[in-house]
Amino acid sequence: MKGAIRLVAWCLAIALVVLPIAGVLSGWFAADRWPVTQLTVQAEFKHVDAEQVRAAVVPRLGKGFFALDLDGVQKAVAALPWVESVEARKRWPDTLLLRIRERQPFAQWNGNKLISRQGMVFDAPGADVSLGLPDLRGPDARLAEVVSFYAETQKAFANTRIKIAGATLTERGSWSLTTDTGAQIAIGDREQAGRRLRRFLDVYPQLMAGHSAGFAYADLRYTNGFAVRWPPQAPAAVNAGGSPRT
């Protein structure tokens, strides 16, 4: 019985000491005694806009240094279009530090979005996406396949004068390429793509003899050859035989 009374007495004594301290600390943390007045941002600022970062952060600074929600700040900044990742830290007594890593665009996707080098598709409102980026198009679910096909064709054309600027996959599964001059190369299904490209590239040097301006359109979907259409001022189309397959 006496042991129980001692235990209750000790609990009451501890509570009387802890509660005032907790109350004081709570007051310190919740009050604006130490407001955050400095914002330091480390970023490349190539695409990330400083004013957008500030607008995302400032509404979250009103709770003071101790009550500042770093997780909330990180989420707000990470939601900005060009932000790949963000790290937020506090520095006593009044500073919030942000380290931002920008998305690095790899290609355009379906004309109005971008693909980062990490393979993420993102919107970039107001951005100039015509910065020499590859123009990739296709169903969203087959993004990785389109990127892979584009990389393969880059290697295939590496030793030629043709520079591949884009790749397209239609809903029906037909592939085509675009060169930096705007010429189109129709390939068809991917299973035949390697063979058709090799056949085209094998005779490409002879084909281009006397045609410094290049071709306007090449259709590789023929059974035993391909067809080429030249620009208006150049000679007429050359048909390598067979009939095109879709």
ChimeraX commands (.cxc) that place a marker at each C-alpha (Angstrom):
marker #1 position 0.00,0.00,0.00 radius 0.5
marker #1 position 2.78,2.37,0.97 radius 0.5
marker #1 position 4.62,1.47,-2.27 radius 0.5
marker #1 position 1.59,2.45,-4.33 radius 0.5
marker #1 position 1.29,5.77,-2.51 radius 0.5
marker #1 position 4.98,6.52,-3.13 radius 0.5
marker #1 position 4.54,5.72,-6.84 radius 0.5
marker #1 position 1.57,8.10,-7.15 radius 0.5
marker #1 position 3.47,10.81,-5.29 radius 0.5
marker #1 position 6.47,10.45,-7.58 radius 0.5
marker #1 position 4.24,10.61,-10.66 radius 0.5
marker #1 position 2.58,13.80,-9.39 radius 0.5
marker #1 position 5.95,15.35,-8.63 radius 0.5
marker #1 position 7.31,14.56,-12.09 radius 0.5
marker #1 position 4.14,15.87,-13.75 radius 0.5
marker #1 position 4.39,19.16,-11.82 radius 0.5
marker #1 position 7.94,19.61,-13.09 radius 0.5
marker #1 position 7.43,18.42,-16.69 radius 0.5
marker #1 position 4.18,20.22,-17.47 radius 0.5
marker #1 position 5.49,23.76,-16.83 radius 0.5
marker #1 position 8.63,23.04,-18.87 radius 0.5
marker #1 position 6.57,21.57,-21.72 radius 0.5
marker #1 position 4.28,24.56,-21.61 radius 0.5
marker #1 position 7.16,27.02,-21.80 radius 0.5
marker #1 position 8.82,25.16,-24.66 radius 0.5
marker #1 position 5.53,24.93,-26.50 radius 0.5
marker #1 position 5.15,28.67,-26.19 radius 0.5
marker #1 position 8.62,29.22,-27.54 radius 0.5
marker #1 position 8.12,26.93,-30.50 radius 0.5
marker #1 position 4.67,28.17,-31.46 radius 0.5
marker #1 position 5.31,31.88,-31.06 radius 0.5
marker #1 position 6.91,34.13,-33.65 radius 0.5
marker #1 position 9.83,34.87,-31.35 radius 0.5
marker #1 position 12.29,33.65,-34.00 radius 0.5
marker #1 position 10.75,34.30,-37.43 radius 0.5
marker #1 position 12.46,33.01,-40.56 radius 0.5
marker #1 position 13.62,36.12,-42.37 radius 0.5
marker #1 position 16.29,34.78,-44.72 radius 0.5
marker #1 position 15.84,32.44,-47.70 radius 0.5
marker #1 position 18.95,31.03,-49.37 radius 0.5
marker #1 position 18.50,29.01,-52.56 radius 0.5
marker #1 position 21.19,27.00,-54.30 radius 0.5
marker #1 position 20.10,26.21,-57.88 radius 0.5
marker #1 position 21.30,26.48,-61.45 radius 0.5
marker #1 position 18.38,28.80,-62.27 radius 0.5
marker #1 position 18.55,27.78,-65.90 radius 0.5
marker #1 position 14.87,26.85,-65.96 radius 0.5
marker #1 position 13.73,27.14,-62.33 radius 0.5
marker #1 position 12.33,30.60,-61.66 radius 0.5
marker #1 position 13.45,32.31,-58.44 radius 0.5
marker #1 position 10.15,34.14,-58.00 radius 0.5
marker #1 position 8.20,30.89,-58.32 radius 0.5
marker #1 position 10.36,29.34,-55.59 radius 0.5
marker #1 position 9.81,32.35,-53.36 radius 0.5
marker #1 position 6.05,32.28,-53.95 radius 0.5
marker #1 position 5.93,28.59,-53.00 radius 0.5
marker #1 position 7.96,29.06,-49.80 radius 0.5
marker #1 position 6.91,32.41,-48.28 radius 0.5
marker #1 position 3.35,31.35,-47.22 radius 0.5
marker #1 position 4.95,28.60,-45.08 radius 0.5
marker #1 position 7.34,30.85,-43.14 radius 0.5
marker #1 position 4.86,32.47,-40.76 radius 0.5
marker #1 position 5.12,29.89,-37.97 radius 0.5
marker #1 position 8.63,30.79,-36.87 radius 0.5
marker #1 position 11.93,28.94,-36.93 radius 0.5
marker #1 position 11.04,25.96,-34.74 radius 0.5
marker #1 position 7.57,25.36,-36.15 radius 0.5
marker #1 position 8.64,25.58,-39.80 radius 0.5
marker #1 position 7.49,22.42,-41.65 radius 0.5
marker #1 position 10.45,21.42,-43.80 radius 0.5
marker #1 position 8.54,18.54,-45.37 radius 0.5
marker #1 position 5.78,20.92,-46.45 radius 0.5
marker #1 position 8.34,23.33,-47.92 radius 0.5
marker #1 position 10.01,20.54,-49.88 radius 0.5
marker #1 position 6.72,19.31,-51.31 radius 0.5
marker #1 position 5.70,22.83,-52.35 radius 0.5
marker #1 position 8.97,23.48,-54.17 radius 0.5
marker #1 position 9.11,19.97,-55.69 radius 0.5
marker #1 position 5.71,20.65,-57.31 radius 0.5
marker #1 position 7.25,23.37,-59.53 radius 0.5
marker #1 position 7.63,22.23,-63.18 radius 0.5
marker #1 position 11.41,22.22,-63.56 radius 0.5
marker #1 position 12.34,20.92,-60.10 radius 0.5
marker #1 position 13.81,17.40,-60.09 radius 0.5
marker #1 position 14.51,17.29,-56.34 radius 0.5
marker #1 position 14.84,19.68,-53.39 radius 0.5
marker #1 position 16.52,19.54,-50.01 radius 0.5
marker #1 position 15.38,21.94,-47.25 radius 0.5
marker #1 position 17.32,22.73,-44.05 radius 0.5
marker #1 position 17.14,25.34,-41.30 radius 0.5
marker #1 position 20.11,27.38,-40.10 radius 0.5
marker #1 position 19.91,29.13,-36.77 radius 0.5
marker #1 position 18.62,31.63,-36.04 radius 0.5
marker #1 position 16.49,32.82,-38.99 radius 0.5
marker #1 position 17.46,31.14,-42.28 radius 0.5
marker #1 position 15.87,28.55,-44.54 radius 0.5
marker #1 position 18.28,26.84,-46.95 radius 0.5
marker #1 position 17.08,25.20,-50.18 radius 0.5
marker #1 position 19.21,23.10,-52.51 radius 0.5
marker #1 position 17.35,22.52,-55.79 radius 0.5
marker #1 position 18.33,20.19,-58.62 radius 0.5
marker #1 position 16.72,21.11,-61.94 radius 0.5
marker #1 position 15.29,18.69,-64.45 radius 0.5
marker #1 position 17.55,18.19,-67.45 radius 0.5
marker #1 position 15.41,17.91,-70.60 radius 0.5
marker #1 position 16.27,15.06,-72.93 radius 0.5
marker #1 position 13.53,15.33,-75.56 radius 0.5
marker #1 position 10.12,16.72,-76.42 radius 0.5
marker #1 position 7.20,14.35,-75.95 radius 0.5
marker #1 position 4.10,14.57,-78.16 radius 0.5
marker #1 position 4.75,18.20,-78.92 radius 0.5
marker #1 position 3.76,19.79,-75.61 radius 0.5
marker #1 position 5.69,17.98,-72.87 radius 0.5
marker #1 position 9.28,17.20,-72.06 radius 0.5
marker #1 position 11.16,14.08,-71.01 radius 0.5
marker #1 position 13.87,14.51,-68.38 radius 0.5
marker #1 position 17.14,12.59,-68.46 radius 0.5
marker #1 position 15.72,10.54,-65.59 radius 0.5
marker #1 position 12.88,9.42,-67.88 radius 0.5
marker #1 position 10.15,11.53,-66.30 radius 0.5
marker #1 position 7.54,13.27,-68.46 radius 0.5
marker #1 position 6.71,16.76,-67.23 radius 0.5
marker #1 position 4.92,19.93,-68.27 radius 0.5
marker #1 position 6.93,23.11,-68.75 radius 0.5
marker #1 position 4.41,25.94,-69.21 radius 0.5
marker #1 position 5.84,28.86,-71.13 radius 0.5
marker #1 position 9.12,27.11,-71.84 radius 0.5
marker #1 position 10.71,27.23,-75.26 radius 0.5
marker #1 position 10.82,23.52,-76.09 radius 0.5
marker #1 position 12.33,24.05,-79.55 radius 0.5
marker #1 position 15.89,24.08,-78.26 radius 0.5
marker #1 position 17.24,21.40,-80.57 radius 0.5
marker #1 position 15.70,18.62,-78.49 radius 0.5
marker #1 position 14.67,15.37,-80.20 radius 0.5
marker #1 position 10.97,15.28,-81.08 radius 0.5
marker #1 position 9.57,11.96,-79.83 radius 0.5
marker #1 position 5.93,10.95,-80.27 radius 0.5
marker #1 position 3.84,7.95,-79.38 radius 0.5
marker #1 position 1.39,6.44,-76.87 radius 0.5
marker #1 position 2.24,7.41,-73.29 radius 0.5
marker #1 position 2.35,3.76,-72.23 radius 0.5
marker #1 position 5.15,3.10,-74.75 radius 0.5
marker #1 position 7.41,6.01,-73.87 radius 0.5
marker #1 position 10.37,3.79,-72.94 radius 0.5
marker #1 position 10.07,1.90,-76.24 radius 0.5
marker #1 position 10.09,5.13,-78.25 radius 0.5
marker #1 position 13.16,6.41,-76.39 radius 0.5
marker #1 position 14.93,3.07,-76.94 radius 0.5
marker #1 position 14.10,3.05,-80.66 radius 0.5
marker #1 position 15.37,6.61,-81.04 radius 0.5
marker #1 position 18.66,5.67,-79.35 radius 0.5
marker #1 position 19.06,2.65,-81.65 radius 0.5
marker #1 position 18.53,4.74,-84.78 radius 0.5
marker #1 position 21.04,7.32,-83.54 radius 0.5
marker #1 position 23.66,4.57,-83.55 radius 0.5
marker #1 position 22.55,3.23,-86.94 radius 0.5
marker #1 position 22.95,6.64,-88.61 radius 0.5
marker #1 position 26.07,7.67,-86.68 radius 0.5
marker #1 position 28.43,7.34,-89.65 radius 0.5
marker #1 position 26.21,9.05,-92.20 radius 0.5
marker #1 position 25.33,12.64,-93.04 radius 0.5
marker #1 position 21.77,12.02,-91.83 radius 0.5
marker #1 position 21.01,13.38,-88.38 radius 0.5
marker #1 position 17.92,11.88,-86.78 radius 0.5
marker #1 position 15.91,14.57,-85.00 radius 0.5
marker #1 position 12.80,12.61,-84.01 radius 0.5
marker #1 position 10.97,9.30,-83.88 radius 0.5
marker #1 position 7.25,8.54,-84.01 radius 0.5
marker #1 position 5.23,5.45,-83.12 radius 0.5
marker #1 position 1.60,5.47,-84.27 radius 0.5
marker #1 position -1.27,3.80,-82.41 radius 0.5
marker #1 position -1.18,1.07,-85.08 radius 0.5
marker #1 position 2.46,0.30,-84.29 radius 0.5
marker #1 position 4.12,1.90,-87.32 radius 0.5
marker #1 position 7.48,3.62,-86.86 radius 0.5
marker #1 position 8.93,6.61,-88.68 radius 0.5
marker #1 position 11.88,8.98,-88.28 radius 0.5
marker #1 position 12.43,12.68,-88.91 radius 0.5
marker #1 position 15.79,14.15,-89.87 radius 0.5
marker #1 position 17.17,17.55,-88.89 radius 0.5
marker #1 position 16.32,18.80,-92.41 radius 0.5
marker #1 position 12.68,17.81,-92.00 radius 0.5
marker #1 position 12.86,14.70,-94.19 radius 0.5
marker #1 position 10.63,11.76,-93.23 radius 0.5
marker #1 position 11.66,8.09,-93.18 radius 0.5
marker #1 position 8.78,5.61,-93.01 radius 0.5
marker #1 position 9.87,2.28,-91.52 radius 0.5
marker #1 position 6.77,0.33,-90.55 radius 0.5
marker #1 position 6.77,-2.41,-87.90 radius 0.5
marker #1 position 9.73,-2.68,-85.56 radius 0.5
marker #1 position 10.46,-6.33,-86.30 radius 0.5
marker #1 position 11.54,-5.30,-89.80 radius 0.5
marker #1 position 13.13,-2.01,-88.79 radius 0.5
marker #1 position 16.73,-3.22,-88.45 radius 0.5
marker #1 position 16.77,-5.02,-91.80 radius 0.5
marker #1 position 15.08,-2.14,-93.63 radius 0.5
marker #1 position 17.42,0.47,-92.20 radius 0.5
marker #1 position 20.51,-1.59,-93.11 radius 0.5
marker #1 position 19.22,-2.03,-96.66 radius 0.5
marker #1 position 18.67,1.71,-96.97 radius 0.5
marker #1 position 22.03,2.68,-95.45 radius 0.5
marker #1 position 23.96,0.16,-97.59 radius 0.5
marker #1 position 23.09,2.07,-100.77 radius 0.5
marker #1 position 22.73,5.52,-99.23 radius 0.5
marker #1 position 26.14,6.86,-100.40 radius 0.5
marker #1 position 25.41,5.90,-104.04 radius 0.5
marker #1 position 21.83,7.11,-103.71 radius 0.5
marker #1 position 22.93,10.57,-102.59 radius 0.5
marker #1 position 25.47,11.04,-105.38 radius 0.5
marker #1 position 24.56,14.29,-107.10 radius 0.5
marker #1 position 21.88,15.17,-104.52 radius 0.5
marker #1 position 23.55,17.61,-102.15 radius 0.5
marker #1 position 20.19,18.89,-100.91 radius 0.5
marker #1 position 19.20,15.46,-99.59 radius 0.5
marker #1 position 15.90,13.64,-99.89 radius 0.5
marker #1 position 12.48,14.79,-98.72 radius 0.5
marker #1 position 10.90,11.40,-98.00 radius 0.5
marker #1 position 12.05,7.78,-97.90 radius 0.5
marker #1 position 9.65,4.86,-97.67 radius 0.5
marker #1 position 11.41,1.70,-96.49 radius 0.5
marker #1 position 8.26,-0.44,-96.27 radius 0.5
marker #1 position 8.79,-2.18,-99.59 radius 0.5
marker #1 position 9.32,-5.94,-99.84 radius 0.5
marker #1 position 12.56,-5.79,-101.80 radius 0.5
marker #1 position 13.63,-2.18,-101.69 radius 0.5
marker #1 position 12.52,1.35,-100.88 radius 0.5
marker #1 position 11.31,4.54,-102.52 radius 0.5
marker #1 position 12.78,8.03,-102.26 radius 0.5
marker #1 position 11.15,11.36,-103.05 radius 0.5
marker #1 position 13.42,14.30,-103.72 radius 0.5
marker #1 position 12.68,17.98,-103.12 radius 0.5
marker #1 position 10.78,19.70,-105.99 radius 0.5
marker #1 position 13.88,21.07,-107.65 radius 0.5
marker #1 position 15.60,17.68,-107.61 radius 0.5
marker #1 position 15.04,14.63,-109.88 radius 0.5
marker #1 position 11.85,12.61,-109.59 radius 0.5
marker #1 position 11.29,9.80,-107.11 radius 0.5
marker #1 position 13.36,6.66,-107.30 radius 0.5
marker #1 position 11.41,3.44,-106.78 radius 0.5
marker #1 position 13.43,0.41,-105.71 radius 0.5
marker #1 position 10.62,-2.04,-106.52 radius 0.5
marker #1 position 7.84,-3.93,-104.75 radius 0.5
marker #1 position 4.81,-2.47,-103.05 radius 0.5
marker #1 position 4.72,-0.66,-99.71 radius 0.5
marker #1 position 3.48,-2.41,-96.60 radius 0.5
marker #1 position 1.65,-0.54,-93.85 radius 0.5
marker link #1:1,2 radius 0.2
marker link #1:2,3 radius 0.2
marker link #1:3,4 radius 0.2
marker link #1:4,5 radius 0.2
marker link #1:5,6 radius 0.2
marker link #1:6,7 radius 0.2
marker link #1:7,8 radius 0.2
marker link #1:8,9 radius 0.2
marker link #1:9,10 radius 0.2
marker link #1:10,11 radius 0.2
marker link #1:11,12 radius 0.2
marker link #1:12,13 radius 0.2
marker link #1:13,14 radius 0.2
marker link #1:14,15 radius 0.2
marker link #1:15,16 radius 0.2
marker link #1:16,17 radius 0.2
marker link #1:17,18 radius 0.2
marker link #1:18,19 radius 0.2
marker link #1:19,20 radius 0.2
marker link #1:20,21 radius 0.2
marker link #1:21,22 radius 0.2
marker link #1:22,23 radius 0.2
marker link #1:23,24 radius 0.2
marker link #1:24,25 radius 0.2
marker link #1:25,26 radius 0.2
marker link #1:26,27 radius 0.2
marker link #1:27,28 radius 0.2
marker link #1:28,29 radius 0.2
marker link #1:29,30 radius 0.2
marker link #1:30,31 radius 0.2
marker link #1:31,32 radius 0.2
marker link #1:32,33 radius 0.2
marker link #1:33,34 radius 0.2
marker link #1:34,35 radius 0.2
marker link #1:35,36 radius 0.2
marker link #1:36,37 radius 0.2
marker link #1:37,38 radius 0.2
marker link #1:38,39 radius 0.2
marker link #1:39,40 radius 0.2
marker link #1:40,41 radius 0.2
marker link #1:41,42 radius 0.2
marker link #1:42,43 radius 0.2
marker link #1:43,44 radius 0.2
marker link #1:44,45 radius 0.2
marker link #1:45,46 radius 0.2
marker link #1:46,47 radius 0.2
marker link #1:47,48 radius 0.2
marker link #1:48,49 radius 0.2
marker link #1:49,50 radius 0.2
marker link #1:50,51 radius 0.2
marker link #1:51,52 radius 0.2
marker link #1:52,53 radius 0.2
marker link #1:53,54 radius 0.2
marker link #1:54,55 radius 0.2
marker link #1:55,56 radius 0.2
marker link #1:56,57 radius 0.2
marker link #1:57,58 radius 0.2
marker link #1:58,59 radius 0.2
marker link #1:59,60 radius 0.2
marker link #1:60,61 radius 0.2
marker link #1:61,62 radius 0.2
marker link #1:62,63 radius 0.2
marker link #1:63,64 radius 0.2
marker link #1:64,65 radius 0.2
marker link #1:65,66 radius 0.2
marker link #1:66,67 radius 0.2
marker link #1:67,68 radius 0.2
marker link #1:68,69 radius 0.2
marker link #1:69,70 radius 0.2
marker link #1:70,71 radius 0.2
marker link #1:71,72 radius 0.2
marker link #1:72,73 radius 0.2
marker link #1:73,74 radius 0.2
marker link #1:74,75 radius 0.2
marker link #1:75,76 radius 0.2
marker link #1:76,77 radius 0.2
marker link #1:77,78 radius 0.2
marker link #1:78,79 radius 0.2
marker link #1:79,80 radius 0.2
marker link #1:80,81 radius 0.2
marker link #1:81,82 radius 0.2
marker link #1:82,83 radius 0.2
marker link #1:83,84 radius 0.2
marker link #1:84,85 radius 0.2
marker link #1:85,86 radius 0.2
marker link #1:86,87 radius 0.2
marker link #1:87,88 radius 0.2
marker link #1:88,89 radius 0.2
marker link #1:89,90 radius 0.2
marker link #1:90,91 radius 0.2
marker link #1:91,92 radius 0.2
marker link #1:92,93 radius 0.2
marker link #1:93,94 radius 0.2
marker link #1:94,95 radius 0.2
marker link #1:95,96 radius 0.2
marker link #1:96,97 radius 0.2
marker link #1:97,98 radius 0.2
marker link #1:98,99 radius 0.2
marker link #1:99,100 radius 0.2
marker link #1:100,101 radius 0.2
marker link #1:101,102 radius 0.2
marker link #1:102,103 radius 0.2
marker link #1:103,104 radius 0.2
marker link #1:104,105 radius 0.2
marker link #1:105,106 radius 0.2
marker link #1:106,107 radius 0.2
marker link #1:107,108 radius 0.2
marker link #1:108,109 radius 0.2
marker link #1:109,110 radius 0.2
marker link #1:110,111 radius 0.2
marker link #1:111,112 radius 0.2
marker link #1:112,113 radius 0.2
marker link #1:113,114 radius 0.2
marker link #1:114,115 radius 0.2
marker link #1:115,116 radius 0.2
marker link #1:116,117 radius 0.2
marker link #1:117,118 radius 0.2
marker link #1:118,119 radius 0.2
marker link #1:119,120 radius 0.2
marker link #1:120,121 radius 0.2
marker link #1:121,122 radius 0.2
marker link #1:122,123 radius 0.2
marker link #1:123,124 radius 0.2
marker link #1:124,125 radius 0.2
marker link #1:125,126 radius 0.2
marker link #1:126,127 radius 0.2
marker link #1:127,128 radius 0.2
marker link #1:128,129 radius 0.2
marker link #1:129,130 radius 0.2
marker link #1:130,131 radius 0.2
marker link #1:131,132 radius 0.2
marker link #1:132,133 radius 0.2
marker link #1:133,134 radius 0.2
marker link #1:134,135 radius 0.2
marker link #1:135,136 radius 0.2
marker link #1:136,137 radius 0.2
marker link #1:137,138 radius 0.2
marker link #1:138,139 radius 0.2
marker link #1:139,140 radius 0.2
marker link #1:140,141 radius 0.2
marker link #1:141,142 radius 0.2
marker link #1:142,143 radius 0.2
marker link #1:143,144 radius 0.2
marker link #1:144,145 radius 0.2
marker link #1:145,146 radius 0.2
marker link #1:146,147 radius 0.2
marker link #1:147,148 radius 0.2
marker link #1:148,149 radius 0.2
marker link #1:149,150 radius 0.2
marker link #1:150,151 radius 0.2
marker link #1:151,152 radius 0.2
marker link #1:152,153 radius 0.2
marker link #1:153,154 radius 0.2
marker link #1:154,155 radius 0.2
marker link #1:155,156 radius 0.2
marker link #1:156,157 radius 0.2
marker link #1:157,158 radius 0.2
marker link #1:158,159 radius 0.2
marker link #1:159,160 radius 0.2
marker link #1:160,161 radius 0.2
marker link #1:161,162 radius 0.2
marker link #1:162,163 radius 0.2
marker link #1:163,164 radius 0.2
marker link #1:164,165 radius 0.2
marker link #1:165,166 radius 0.2
marker link #1:166,167 radius 0.2
marker link #1:167,168 radius 0.2
marker link #1:168,169 radius 0.2
marker link #1:169,170 radius 0.2
marker link #1:170,171 radius 0.2
marker link #1:171,172 radius 0.2
marker link #1:172,173 radius 0.2
marker link #1:173,174 radius 0.2
marker link #1:174,175 radius 0.2
marker link #1:175,176 radius 0.2
marker link #1:176,177 radius 0.2
marker link #1:177,178 radius 0.2
marker link #1:178,179 radius 0.2
marker link #1:179,180 radius 0.2
marker link #1:180,181 radius 0.2
marker link #1:181,182 radius 0.2
marker link #1:182,183 radius 0.2
marker link #1:183,184 radius 0.2
marker link #1:184,185 radius 0.2
marker link #1:185,186 radius 0.2
marker link #1:186,187 radius 0.2
marker link #1:187,188 radius 0.2
marker link #1:188,189 radius 0.2
marker link #1:189,190 radius 0.2
marker link #1:190,191 radius 0.2
marker link #1:191,192 radius 0.2
marker link #1:192,193 radius 0.2
marker link #1:193,194 radius 0.2
marker link #1:194,195 radius 0.2
marker link #1:195,196 radius 0.2
marker link #1:196,197 radius 0.2
marker link #1:197,198 radius 0.2
marker link #1:198,199 radius 0.2
marker link #1:199,200 radius 0.2
marker link #1:200,201 radius 0.2
marker link #1:201,202 radius 0.2
marker link #1:202,203 radius 0.2
marker link #1:203,204 radius 0.2
marker link #1:204,205 radius 0.2
marker link #1:205,206 radius 0.2
marker link #1:206,207 radius 0.2
marker link #1:207,208 radius 0.2
marker link #1:208,209 radius 0.2
marker link #1:209,210 radius 0.2
marker link #1:210,211 radius 0.2
marker link #1:211,212 radius 0.2
marker link #1:212,213 radius 0.2
marker link #1:213,214 radius 0.2
marker link #1:214,215 radius 0.2
marker link #1:215,216 radius 0.2
marker link #1:216,217 radius 0.2
marker link #1:217,218 radius 0.2
marker link #1:218,219 radius 0.2
marker link #1:219,220 radius 0.2
marker link #1:220,221 radius 0.2
marker link #1:221,222 radius 0.2
marker link #1:222,223 radius 0.2
marker link #1:223,224 radius 0.2
marker link #1:224,225 radius 0.2
marker link #1:225,226 radius 0.2
marker link #1:226,227 radius 0.2
marker link #1:227,228 radius 0.2
marker link #1:228,229 radius 0.2
marker link #1:229,230 radius 0.2
marker link #1:230,231 radius 0.2
marker link #1:231,232 radius 0.2
marker link #1:232,233 radius 0.2
marker link #1:233,234 radius 0.2
marker link #1:234,235 radius 0.2
marker link #1:235,236 radius 0.2
marker link #1:236,237 radius 0.2
marker link #1:237,238 radius 0.2
marker link #1:238,239 radius 0.2
marker link #1:239,240 radius 0.2
marker link #1:240,241 radius 0.2
marker link #1:241,242 radius 0.2
marker link #1:242,243 radius 0.2
marker link #1:243,244 radius 0.2
marker link #1:244,245 radius 0.2
marker link #1:245,246 radius 0.2
view
